[in-house]
Amino acid sequence: MNVLIIEDESLSANRLESLVGKYDPKINVMGKLSSVRESIQWLSDNNNSLPDLIFMDLHLEDDLAFKIIEELKLTIPIIFTTAYSEYTLKAFKANSVDYLLKPVDKVELAAAIDKFVALHAKAAVAPVPDFAALMAMYQPVGEEGYKERFLASAGPKLFSIRTSEIAYFTIEQKATFLRTFDGQHLAMDYSLDKLAQMLDPKEFFRINRSLIIALNSIRSIYTVSAGRLKLELTPAASQEVFVSGDRMADFKQWLGK
C-alpha cells in the first residue's frame, strides 16, 4: 500500500509516519507535504504515482486542505487528521469521511486503516464530501470554535491541560512549550502559527515571533526606549519579554478591548 501524508507540523508528520510503519512496515510513505500548493503540485505531477490513501491535516500552512480535493477533484480515499474538537467532527460524520483526532492514537489509526482496507477490498468508491457543509462547519463561530484543552508532555508523561490554565506558549530551541499559571513547563506538538488559529483572540495574543501570551498572564507593562513595551508575566518568563514593533498597535488595541 502507498500512502501520502499531508501535514504542516513536522513532528506530527514524523509521528504519523512512525505509527503507520508500526502498523505495517510494508506500507510505503511516498512523501510528506506541508501545504495546499505543494500538495496540488505533487498530485498533479504525472511523474508521481498516485497513493492508495492520503492522511490529510485539515488546516495547512497556506489554506484549508479541502482546497486540494476541490481543485483536483480527488477521489483517493482520505483520512483527515484534526486538532479541533467535536464541532468539526460532526461535519465528517455527516459526510462519511474518516478522521483522526490529533495527537493520533495508534489504536485509532489502526482502526481507520483497517476500515480503508475493508472498503478497498470491496472496491468501494470513496465518498465525495459536501465541501460547502464541511467548510461552514469548520469555520469557528464564537468561542465554541477554539481549543479548550491541549495535550502536552514532559518526557514520557502526558498531560491534558485546560486552555484557561495556560499563561503563555513559547518557542525554545525550535520546540514549542506551554507554561501554566502554576508553573508547569510542558512540550507541545504545534507551531505558534497553528496555535494562533486555535486560541480565542480575546484571551491570547502573539506579541512576537516566539511568544503567545494569555491576557491574565500580564503582571506589569513598561514603556522603554524608542517606545518599546516590556512585559512582566506571571509566572515569570526565562528571558525579558518585549512586544515587537510591528505588533505594538495591535497589542494596544487588544488590551483596550
N, C-alpha and C positions, 0 to 999 in steps of 0.2 A: 504494500500500500504506500502511495506517495501522498504526503501532506504538506501544506504550506501554512506557515504561521505569520499572521499579520498583527503586529503588536508593537506599540511605540515605546514601551518600557522594557529596556534591555534585560533587566533582572527577571521580569515576568516572562519574557520570551524564552530566556535561557532555562528558567524553571519548567515552563511548559514543555520545552524540547526534552528535558531530562525525564519528566514524568511520562511522556509519550514513549521514550526509549525504554523505560522500565516496564511499561505496559506490554510492549512488544518490540524487542530490539531489531526486528526485521522491517519496522516501519521506517521509511526514508523521509526525513525532513528536507524538502527541496530548497527551502530558503526561509529567511526571517526578514520581513519587510516592516517598515515603520510608519509609512504614510499612505494616504489615498493616492497621491500622484505616483509614488514609486510602485505601488501595487498595480495600478492601471497599466503602467508601462511594462511591468514584468508579465502580467497576464495577457497583454496584447502582443507580446513578442513571440513570433511564430517559431523562434528557435528554442523556446521553453515548452516542454511537455506540460500539459495541464495536470494539476493534482487531482487525486481522488476525493480529497476532503480538505477544507480550509478551516483553520482556527482563526477567528477574526475578533479583535478588540473592537468595541463599539465606537469609542472616541479616539481617533488617531491625532497625530501632532498637527495635521493641517485641515481636518474636516471629519464629519461623521462617516463611518465606514460604509453606511448604506449607499453612499455615492458611488462606491466601486461597483456594487451589484447593479445599480440603476444604469450606469454608463455602459457597462459591458454586457448587460442582460445575462448575468451569470446564472447558470443552472447547476453549478457544482454545489454539492451539499456543504453546508456551513454550520459550524458550532461556534456561536458567539460567546465571547467572554466579556464580563462586565463587572465593574467595581460598584455599581449602583444597586439600589435596593428594590423592594417589591413593586414600586410603581412602574419600573422599567420592565420587570419580568412579566407583568400582566400582558404587555404587548406581545412578547414572544409566545406566551401560551395561546393567546388569541390567534396567532398566525402560524402555529405549529412549527416554530423554529426552536431548535435546541439551543440551550445556553448553559454557561458555567459561571458561577459567581466567584469573583476573584477575592482572595488568592485561591487558585484552583486546587481542589481537593483530589487526591489520587483516586479515591473510590468513585467520586462523581465523574471524573474524567473517564475512568474505565467503563462506567455505565453508559456514558454518551457515545464512546467509540463502539461499544457493543451494539447500541441501538443503530448506529450508522451501518455497521457490518451486517446486521439483520436486514435492514432496508435494502442495502446494496445487493445482498444475496437474492432478494426478491425482485431485483431490477426496478425498485420503486423510484419514482421521479421525485426529486427534492421539491418541497412546497415552495411556491413563489410568494414571498411576503407582501403584505399590503404596506408599501413604503410610506404612504401618507399617514396611515394609522400609527406605524412604528415611530415615525419622526415626531408626530404630535405627542405620543406618549413619552417620548424620550426627552423632550424639552422640559426642563424643570419649571414647575408652576409654584411660585411662592416657596415657602420653607420646606415643603414636603419633598422637593427635588434634591435637597442637599444631604450629604452623608451625616448620619447620626452616630456611627461607630467606625473605627478603623482597627484593623488587625496590625499589630506591631510585635517586635521581638527583641529579646535580649539573649544572645546566644541561642540555645535550642528551645528556650521557653517562649511561648506565645502569649500575647495579652490582647484582649478586646477592650479598647479604650473609647469611652464616650467622647464625642467631639467637644462637649461642654467642659470636659476635664483637661483639654489641651490648651496650653498657654501659647505655644508657638511651634512652628516647623522650621527646620534649618538644614542647610547643606553643609556637611563637614567631610572634607577629603573625598568629594564626589559621591557621597552617600547621603540619603535623606534620613533625618531623625525628627522625632517629636519630643517635646518636653511638656510634661503635665504640670499642673499647678502644685501638685505635691512632690515634684522633683524627679519623677521617673524620666529616664533618658532612653528612648527606645528607637530601634531601627524600623524603617518602612520601605515598602517596595513601590513608591510613587515618586515622580519628579515634582518639583514645586509647580511647574506648569500644569500638570494634571491635577494636583491638589487645589490649585486656584479655581478650577472648574467645578470641584466637588463641594467647596465650602461656601457657606452663606456670606455674601459680600457685606452684609450689615455687621457681621461679627468678626470677620477676618480680613486682613489687608496685607498685601505683599509690599513691604517697604523698600526692598532692594532685591538684588538677584539671588540672595542666599537666605532670605528670611521672610516668613509669613507669620504675622502676629495676631493674637486674639485681642479684641478691644479691652477685655478685662485684665490683660497681662501688663498694661501700661501703668507704671507707678509714677513716673515723672517725665516731663518733656522740657528740654532746654534748647534755647537758641544759641548757637555757637558761631564761630567766624564764618563770614560770607553767607550768612543767612541759613546755614545748615541746621538741622534739628538733630539733637541727640536724645535717645530714649533710655530710660532705666526700666527694666522689665522685672516682673515677678513670675517665676523665680529668676534670679539674675542670670544673664547670658554669660558665656565664657569669654566673650570679647565685647568691646564697645559697640553700641548699636546706633547707626545713623540712618536717617531717611535719605535715599538717593535723590539728587537734584531733580531728576525727571519725574519723580513720584511726589514731590513736595506739595504741589497744588491739589492733586487728587487726595493726598493724605489729609490735608487740612479740611477739605470738603467732607471726607469720610468722618473725621472727628466731629464735624458740626451737624451730621445727620441726626 
